[in-house]
Every structure is written in C-alpha cells, then in structure tokens.
Amino acid sequence: MSENQSLFKALADPTRRQILKALKNGSMNAGDLSELFPISKGSLSHHFNLLKKADLVKTRRNGQQIIYSLNTSVFEDVTTLLLDLFKAGENAEDGEQNEI
C-alpha cells in the first residue's frame, strides 16, 4: 500500500479522526485515549496502528505507558497534497469552461 493510500485509509475512519482531534490538544497516553472511546482495547490498538502506519501519530514510551502525539509535519504534507489536488481540479475545470 502506498504512503498516500495509508494516509487516506487512516483518515477515512471516524474513530481515527476523533483520535486525531483528541491529540490536537496535546499528547495523551493510550489509557487516557481509551477512556474517550467505547470500543475494546484491541480495536483501539488497531486504530493506533493504522495511524502510526500512516505516520499521522508519533509514539514514545514513558515506563509502562505509550504516549501518542500528532506528527504535525505529516499534516503539513497532507495540506499541500490536498491543495495540489484541488488546484489541479480547478485548472481542469477552467480549461473545460474555456472550451465551452
């Protein structure tokens, strides 16, 4: 799976988007994050793994705890990617409009 496919797959799920929103306010450990979601720890771990695979979150160990934080550099890359996609779409639409 390509880097962009992993990214869009990670962003496609509402639970993963909620995890990212929760991390927007700062780093959190896995236990604190699990209290925010009414799903099993196994399911939450799956979501964390997909977010890590897409490089949207960074992790670090603090003793027994895993601390999650946003990887802000990836969000800058995503913003650039999306702007490029929509800019390209606008140019194509402009060209079509000019031909009509």
Secondary structure by P-SEA (a helix, b strand, c coil): ccaaaaaaaaaccaaaaaaaaaaccccccaaaaaaaccccaaaaaaaaaaaaaaccbbbbbcccbbbbbbaaaaaaaaaaaaaaaaaaaaaaaaaaaaac
